[in-house]
Amino acid sequence: MLKKTLLFAAALAAAGPVLAQKSATQAIEEYRAMLADGNPAELFEAKGEALWKQKRGPKNASLEACDLGKGPGVVKGTFVQLPRYFPDTQKVQDLETRLVTCMEKLQGFDAKEIAKTPFGKGEQANVTALATWIAAESKGQRFDLPQAHPMERTFYETGKQIFFMRGGTHDFSCASCHGEDGKRIRLQDLPNLTKNPGDGVGFAAWPAYRVSNGQMWGMQLRLNDCFRQQRFPYPEFGADALTAISTYLGVNAKGAKSAAPTIKR
């Protein structure tokens, strides 16, 4: 990865006057295209698929009977319809929290212990790998989150309120960065997430591999980091607030094609 970064820096230096005719966005997109050739997310996909089929946990069972919303064992097409309401838990769940439910019910893992585990460690790392593979199985499909159940609509409206809620030491909200067109921070364009931002953008781009820290991030960690940048306390893993924001973003992304897993700076 360092080699690719150095190559990119050398390309910038050699381009000279040509770069002056390009926008910062174009240069970054070219860099991402270079990195996407051999996206390390593929390694997490392979791990996730193996984990789905592997018998593990106190019950020595696989996750192949896990119901992600389209019936036990069905994976394709589920990612683009999450979060959604699940009758067995009587909750609206995103992909990661639903996976933890299946790991508890089918394999005998302790859901509370998984929730307390730091991102990138132990079973949390396995949840991220599983989410990466499941997302990849719906790549190119269009988002269409259900809103038929009253709780799904409630989560959407709650997520909207949280998205626009200002607070913290900097009086920021999610909308401070993602509430209108044409914003950016440094060289990073900020999509307007109050509407459909387009194919593979915003909600439709995660899970993603982060080049800057060499980690695979699911949406739970992505949203947690947004709270950190707003100087808010971290929500707990699986908090309803995170699922509500995901519901708001996912419904707003209706019709957009999923590009996950992608690669980010």
Buried (B, 14 or more C-beta within 10 A) or exposed (E): EEEBBEEBEEBEEEBEEEBEEEEEEEBBEBBBEBBEEEBBBBBBBBBBBEBBEBEBBEBEBBBBEBBBBEEEEEBEBBBBBBBBBBEEEEBBBBBBBBBBBBBBBBBEBBBEEBBEBEBEEEBBBBBBBBBBBBBBBBBEBBBBBBBEBEBBBBBBEBBBEBBBBEEBEEEBBBBBBBBEEEBEEEEEBBBBBBEBBBBBBBBBBBBBBBBEEEBBBBBBBBBBBBBEEBEBEEBEBBBBBBBBBBBBBBBBBBEBBBBBBBBBE
